[in-house]
Amino acid sequence: MAVRDGSLAQRLRQVRRAQRAHSESTAGTARELVIVAFAVPLATLLLLAVIVAVTLLASGGGFGTFGTALGSAWLSVHQVPLSIGGVSIGALPLLPTIALVVAVFVYTGPSARLRVTPADLAALVGAAIGGPLLVTALALALVLDGSSVLPVNPPNALVAFGTTALIYGGGTLAGIARRDWRDWCAAIGLDGDRLDDVLAGVRTGWIAVLMLVGAGAVAVCALLVVRWPAVSSVVAGGNRLDGYLGLVLVSVLYLPNVFVDAAAALLGAPVQMGGALVDVFNPRPGTVPGLPVLAIAPGAPPIRFLWALVLAVPLVVAIWAGLRMRHVDPLRNLRRVAISAATAAAVLALAAFFAGGAVGELGRAGADAPLVALFAFGWLAVVGAIVALLHAASDETKAQRRAAAAEQVPVVPDDDAPVVDSLDTEAPDASDPVDGGPPATRGNPAVGSAPPPPTPVFFRPDDDAPVVVDLEDLMYVEDVGPD
């Protein structure tokens, strides 16, 4: 009875320990989800509050518009178009948004490593989106409540929630995909050569985008040096130190937008800058928004079609991408080229969509996203296909294909060849008409004979058993006399 009571008490203790461990893990999971939901949004909101407070103090205004200005700053960071005093501003700076996406990616990545089930990952993504959506709703309420103090019209709530979910959801999924992308590919049946082609194409497309944007950044820096008098005149319009700093700071925030637009111009797509048009074939001067970084917009060239020389940049990038996608199999080569072109087109279209927008009475700033995608895909796909065809027609590639085809030819066994048993280590008997007979009868099916008797198998005797040396030992009996 005591043994049974002890066993029952031990089981009860184990149950209580399991319940305590489950409750602790559940509490830890809930705490972690709360941190994921509000850590990055609250840090962003605190930083924006400091910037808004410093701006209001520098401008000499009171804090009566602090809430409305804070809500507007939160919405602008999340790429929500605003209307201030009847002037629509849709081209918002990309630098804060990029920093926010990177912060979400870095912060949610370690949290995803401890979660393996789809339910846990869905809870993580939901928490990462739910917290920012709550802050966005609060920002919309602040803007709506303070519209009588600060002339900011409430934006479209659906757009505000959609962009917020896209930024945080995209950053979170990217953090999870950094660990689980191979499992996702295996789940949809993407493996082997197809997976290698997809990886090569996506990687090359991303690098091509970075090269184009980097070339655009180099062009912007060169134009800043060349057109420095026009840039400095716009900075001088700030009148005071805080005005100068404000113009320079806003220009820095808009630098990613200008880099993307410069990359679109290098591809050959027309870029609208208010009243001015940046086009390598037909540029048109005009009035641009009052930012120093936009004063670099070039006018008409001294020689017609001179700006068309910049098309050498996407040509070089496309040739590099085509050379990187080379493969012995022409179909795989073309598939890689198509994937890289589609990747670059999608990324540049998304970047151009967020980099551009309305700029009030001046119209629009930025490039047309579908047109940028078409130009990017055309450059990489056409040039890559030409490089693939030239590579497939080369003698070296043909030799490699022939060698690969020869290696894949299966070896057909000869039915007339004798089958040699690798386990048989005995030499063939010379009297055997099949294996050891004369050459005239060896292996000849017409001259048949009975199969040889099976080879006897001898087993090793036990250590205690007597070893038989001769059969006469079994017939000899030793007489043993009495002691």
C-alpha positions in Angstrom: 0.0 0.0 0.0 2.9 2.3 0.8 4.4 1.6 -2.6 1.1 2.4 -4.4 0.7 5.7 -2.4 4.3 6.7 -3.2 3.8 5.9 -6.9 0.6 8.0 -6.9 2.3 10.9 -5.2 5.2 10.8 -7.6 2.7 10.9 -10.5 0.9 13.9 -9.0 4.2 15.7 -8.6 5.1 15.1 -12.3 1.7 16.4 -13.4 2.1 19.5 -11.3 5.6 20.1 -12.7 4.3 19.6 -16.3 1.5 22.1 -15.7 3.9 24.6 -14.2 6.3 24.3 -17.1 3.4 24.6 -19.6 2.1 27.7 -17.8 5.6 29.3 -17.7 6.2 28.6 -21.4 2.7 30.0 -22.3 3.4 33.1 -20.3 6.8 33.5 -21.9 5.3 33.1 -25.3 2.6 35.6 -24.6 5.2 38.1 -23.3 7.4 37.6 -26.3 4.4 38.2 -28.7 3.6 41.4 -26.8 7.2 42.6 -27.2 7.2 41.7 -30.9 4.0 43.6 -31.4 5.0 46.9 -29.7 8.8 47.1 -29.4 9.6 48.5 -32.8 6.4 50.6 -33.1 6.9 52.2 -29.7 10.6 52.9 -30.4 9.6 54.5 -33.7 6.9 56.6 -32.0 9.3 57.8 -29.3 11.9 58.8 -31.9 9.2 60.7 -33.9 8.0 62.4 -30.8 11.5 63.7 -30.1 11.9 64.9 -33.7 8.5 66.6 -33.7 9.1 68.3 -30.3 12.5 69.6 -31.4 11.0 70.9 -34.7 8.2 72.7 -32.9 10.6 74.3 -30.4 12.9 75.4 -33.3 10.1 76.9 -35.2 8.9 78.9 -32.1 5.4 77.3 -32.1 3.6 75.8 -29.2 2.8 72.3 -28.4 -0.9 72.6 -29.3 -0.3 70.8 -32.6 2.0 68.2 -31.1 -0.5 65.3 -31.3 -1.6 66.1 -34.9 2.0 66.5 -36.0 3.0 63.3 -34.3 0.2 61.4 -36.0 1.1 62.9 -39.4 4.8 61.9 -38.9 3.8 58.3 -38.1 1.6 58.1 -41.2 4.3 59.7 -43.5 6.9 57.2 -42.3 4.5 54.4 -43.3 4.0 55.9 -46.8 0.5 57.1 -46.2 -0.3 60.0 -48.6 -1.3 63.2 -46.7 -3.2 66.4 -47.7 -2.0 69.5 -45.9 -3.9 72.7 -46.5 -5.4 71.2 -49.6 -2.0 70.2 -51.1 -1.7 66.5 -51.6 1.8 65.0 -50.8 2.2 61.4 -52.0 5.9 61.3 -52.7 7.2 60.6 -49.2 10.8 60.0 -48.1 11.9 56.4 -48.4 14.9 56.5 -46.0 12.8 56.2 -42.7 10.6 53.5 -44.3 13.7 51.4 -45.3 15.1 51.8 -41.8 11.8 50.7 -40.3 11.7 47.6 -42.5 15.3 46.7 -41.6 14.5 47.1 -37.9 11.5 44.8 -38.2 13.6 42.2 -40.1 16.4 42.2 -37.6 14.2 42.2 -34.5 11.7 39.5 -35.5 14.3 37.1 -37.0 15.6 35.8 -33.6 12.0 35.4 -32.4 11.2 33.2 -35.4 14.0 30.8 -34.6 12.2 29.4 -31.5 9.0 28.7 -33.5 8.6 25.7 -35.8 4.9 25.1 -36.1 2.8 27.0 -38.6 0.5 28.1 -35.7 3.4 29.7 -33.8 4.7 31.4 -37.0 1.2 32.7 -37.7 0.9 34.1 -34.2 4.3 35.8 -34.6 3.2 37.5 -37.9 -0.1 38.4 -36.4 1.5 40.0 -33.4 4.0 41.9 -35.6 1.2 43.4 -37.6 -1.4 43.8 -34.9 0.6 46.2 -32.7 1.5 48.7 -35.5 -2.1 48.6 -36.7 -3.2 49.7 -33.3 -0.7 52.6 -33.3 -1.9 53.5 -36.9 -5.4 53.7 -35.6 -4.3 56.0 -32.8 -2.4 58.2 -35.3 -5.5 58.5 -37.5 -7.5 59.5 -34.5 -4.9 62.2 -33.6 -5.0 63.6 -37.1 -8.8 63.6 -37.2 -9.1 65.2 -33.8 -6.5 67.9 -34.6 -7.6 68.8 -38.1 -9.1 72.1 -36.7 -5.7 73.1 -35.2 -3.4 71.9 -38.0 -4.7 71.9 -41.6 -4.1 68.2 -42.2 -7.0 66.3 -43.8 -7.5 62.7 -42.5 -6.1 60.2 -45.0 -7.7 57.1 -46.4 -7.9 54.7 -43.4 -7.8 51.6 -45.7 -4.6 52.8 -47.3 -3.1 53.6 -43.9 -3.8 50.1 -42.6 -2.7 48.4 -45.8 0.7 50.1 -46.0 1.3 49.4 -42.3 0.5 45.7 -42.7 2.6 45.6 -45.8 5.7 47.1 -44.1 5.6 45.1 -40.9 4.3 41.9 -42.5 6.9 42.0 -45.2 9.7 42.6 -42.7 8.5 39.8 -40.5 8.1 37.3 -43.3 11.5 38.2 -44.6 12.9 37.4 -41.1 11.2 34.1 -41.1 12.2 33.2 -44.6 15.8 33.7 -43.8 15.6 30.4 -41.9 12.7 28.5 -43.5 13.0 29.3 -47.2 14.4 25.9 -48.0 11.4 24.2 -46.3 9.0 26.4 -48.2 10.6 25.5 -51.5 10.4 21.8 -50.6 6.8 22.2 -49.7 5.9 23.4 -53.2 8.0 20.8 -54.9 10.8 23.2 -55.9 14.1 21.3 -55.6 17.0 20.0 -57.7 17.9 21.9 -60.9 14.8 24.0 -60.7 15.7 25.3 -57.2 19.3 26.0 -58.4 17.9 28.0 -61.4 15.5 30.0 -59.2 18.2 30.8 -56.7 20.7 31.9 -59.4 18.0 34.0 -61.2 16.7 35.7 -58.0 20.3 36.4 -56.7 21.3 37.8 -60.1 18.2 40.0 -60.3 18.8 41.5 -56.9 22.4 42.2 -57.7 21.4 43.8 -61.0 18.9 46.1 -59.1 21.7 47.1 -56.7 24.0 47.8 -59.6 21.4 50.0 -61.3 20.5 51.9 -58.1 24.2 52.3 -57.3 24.8 53.7 -60.8 21.9 56.1 -60.2 23.5 57.2 -56.9 26.8 57.9 -58.7 25.0 59.9 -61.3 23.2 61.9 -58.6 26.4 62.7 -56.8 28.0 63.8 -60.0 25.1 66.1 -60.8 25.3 67.6 -57.3 28.9 68.6 -58.0 28.1 69.9 -61.5 25.0 71.8 -60.6 26.1 73.0 -57.1 25.3 76.7 -57.8 21.6 75.7 -58.4 21.6 73.5 -55.3 23.2 76.2 -53.1 20.6 78.8 -54.2 17.8 76.5 -53.1 19.5 76.0 -49.7 19.9 79.7 -49.3 16.1 80.0 -49.5 15.9 78.7 -46.0 16.8 82.2 -44.7 17.9 81.0 -41.2 20.0 78.2 -39.8 17.0 76.1 -38.9 15.8 76.6 -42.4 19.1 75.5 -43.9 19.2 72.4 -41.7 15.6 71.6 -42.4 16.1 71.7 -46.2 19.3 69.6 -46.0 17.8 67.0 -43.7 14.7 66.6 -45.9 16.9 66.2 -48.9 18.9 63.5 -47.1 15.6 61.7 -46.3 14.6 61.8 -50.0 17.9 60.5 -51.3 16.7 56.9 -51.8 13.8 58.3 -53.9 16.2 60.2 -56.1 18.4 57.2 -56.5 15.5 55.0 -57.6 14.3 57.7 -60.1 17.9 58.1 -61.4 18.0 54.3 -62.0 14.7 54.5 -63.9 16.1 57.3 -66.0 19.2 55.3 -66.8 17.0 52.5 -68.0 15.4 54.9 -70.4 12.1 55.5 -68.6 10.9 59.1 -68.4 10.9 60.6 -64.9 8.6 63.4 -63.9 9.9 66.0 -61.5 7.0 68.4 -61.1 7.0 70.5 -64.2 10.3 69.1 -65.5 10.8 65.9 -67.4 14.0 63.9 -67.1 14.2 61.8 -70.3 17.3 60.6 -72.1 15.6 61.2 -75.5 13.4 64.2 -74.9 14.1 66.1 -71.6 12.0 69.1 -70.8 13.0 71.8 -68.2 10.4 73.2 -65.8 9.6 74.0 -62.2 10.7 71.4 -59.7 9.7 71.1 -56.0 11.8 73.3 -53.7 14.3 70.7 -52.4 18.0 71.1 -52.9 18.4 67.5 -54.1 15.9 68.1 -56.9 17.7 71.1 -58.3 20.1 68.7 -60.0 17.5 67.8 -62.7 19.4 68.2 -66.0 18.0 70.4 -68.8 18.3 69.9 -72.5 21.7 68.6 -73.7 23.9 70.8 -75.8 23.9 68.0 -78.5 20.7 66.2 -79.3 20.4 62.7 -77.9 23.6 63.2 -75.9 21.9 61.9 -72.7 21.2 58.6 -74.6 24.8 57.7 -73.9 23.8 56.7 -70.4 22.0 53.7 -71.8 25.4 52.1 -71.8 24.9 51.5 -68.1 21.9 49.1 -68.3 23.5 47.5 -71.3 26.6 46.7 -69.2 24.5 45.5 -66.3 22.4 43.3 -68.6 25.5 41.8 -70.3 27.0 41.0 -66.9 23.7 39.3 -65.8 23.6 37.3 -69.0 27.2 36.1 -68.6 26.4 35.1 -65.0 23.4 33.1 -66.1 25.3 30.9 -68.6 24.7 27.2 -68.6 25.4 24.2 -70.9 21.7 23.5 -71.2 20.1 26.3 -73.3 16.7 25.8 -71.7 18.1 26.2 -68.2 20.0 29.2 -69.4 16.9 30.9 -70.7 15.0 30.0 -67.6 17.6 31.6 -65.4 17.6 34.8 -67.6 13.8 35.0 -67.4 13.8 34.6 -63.6 16.5 37.2 -63.1 14.7 39.7 -65.4 11.4 39.1 -63.6 13.0 39.6 -60.2 14.7 42.9 -61.2 11.5 44.2 -62.8 9.4 43.4 -59.7 11.8 45.0 -57.3 12.3 48.1 -59.4 8.5 48.5 -59.9 7.9 48.3 -56.2 10.7 50.8 -55.5 9.4 53.2 -58.2 5.8 52.9 -56.8 6.8 54.0 -53.3 9.4 56.5 -54.5 7.0 58.6 -56.5 3.7 60.3 -55.9 1.8 63.6 -56.0 3.6 66.8 -55.1 0.7 69.2 -54.8 0.2 71.8 -57.5 3.3 70.8 -59.4 1.8 67.5 -60.3 3.8 64.3 -59.8 7.3 63.3 -59.0 8.8 60.0 -59.9 8.7 57.4 -62.7 5.8 55.2 -63.8 6.2 51.9 -62.0 4.8 49.6 -64.8 6.9 51.4 -67.4 10.0 50.9 -65.2 9.3 47.2 -64.8 8.9 46.9 -68.6 12.2 48.6 -69.3 14.0 46.6 -66.7 12.6 43.3 -67.9 13.3 44.2 -71.5 17.0 45.0 -70.9 17.8 41.9 -68.9 15.6 39.5 -70.9 16.6 40.6 -74.4 20.3 41.0 -73.7 20.4 37.9 -71.6 18.7 35.8 -74.3 21.2 37.0 -76.9 24.1 36.1 -74.6 22.4 32.7 -74.0 22.1 32.0 -77.7 25.7 33.0 -78.4 26.9 30.8 -75.6 24.8 27.9 -76.8 26.3 28.3 -80.4 29.9 28.3 -79.2 32.1 25.3 -80.0 33.1 24.9 -76.4 29.5 24.7 -75.2 28.7 22.2 -77.9 31.6 20.0 -76.8 30.5 20.2 -73.2 26.9 19.1 -74.2 28.3 16.2 -76.2 30.5 15.1 -73.3 27.5 15.4 -70.9 25.3 13.4 -73.3 28.0 10.7 -73.6 28.2 10.4 -69.8 24.5 9.9 -69.6 24.3 7.0 -72.1 23.4 3.8 -70.3 25.7 0.8 -70.7 23.7 -2.1 -72.2 25.0 -5.6 -71.1 25.9 -8.2 -73.8 23.6 -11.2 -73.6 26.3 -13.5 -75.1 29.0 -12.5 -72.5 29.6 -15.0 -69.8 28.4 -14.0 -66.3 31.2 -14.1 -63.9 30.4 -14.6 -60.2 32.7 -12.3 -58.2 32.2 -14.5 -55.2 33.7 -17.6 -56.9 37.5 -17.4 -56.2 38.3 -21.0 -57.3 40.3 -21.4 -60.6 38.3 -23.1 -63.4 38.9 -26.8 -63.9 40.7 -27.7 -67.1 38.4 -30.7 -67.5 35.3 -28.5 -67.4 34.0 -28.2 -71.0 32.4 -24.9 -70.2 34.8 -23.0 -68.1 38.2 -24.7 -68.4 37.8 -26.7 -71.6 39.4 -26.1 -74.9 38.7 -22.8 -76.7 36.6 -24.6 -79.2 34.1 -25.8 -76.6 34.4 -23.0 -73.9 31.2 -21.0 -73.6 29.6 -22.9 -76.5 25.9 -23.5 -75.6 25.8 -26.3 -78.2 28.3 -28.4 -76.3 26.4 -28.9 -73.1 27.2 -30.8 -69.9 25.8 -31.4 -66.5 26.4 -28.6 -64.1 29.3 -29.2 -61.7 28.4 -30.5 -58.2 28.1 -27.9 -55.5 31.2 -27.2 -53.6 30.9 -28.7 -50.1 31.0 -26.2 -47.2 33.1 -27.2 -44.2 32.2 -25.8 -40.8 34.8 -25.0 -38.2 34.5 -27.4 -35.3 34.0 -26.1 -31.8 36.9 -25.7 -29.5 35.8 -28.5 -27.2 35.1 -31.0 -30.0 37.8 -33.6 -30.9 39.7 -32.8 -34.1 39.5 -35.8 -36.5 42.9 -36.3 -38.1 42.3 -39.6 -39.8 39.4 -42.0 -40.2 41.5 -44.7 -38.5 41.3 -42.7 -35.3 37.6 -43.5 -35.1 38.4 -47.2 -35.4 41.1 -47.4 -32.7 40.1 -48.1 -29.1 42.7 -47.8 -26.4 42.6 -50.4 -23.7 42.6 -48.8 -20.3 43.6 -51.2 -17.5 42.4 -50.9 -14.0 44.2 -48.4 -11.8 
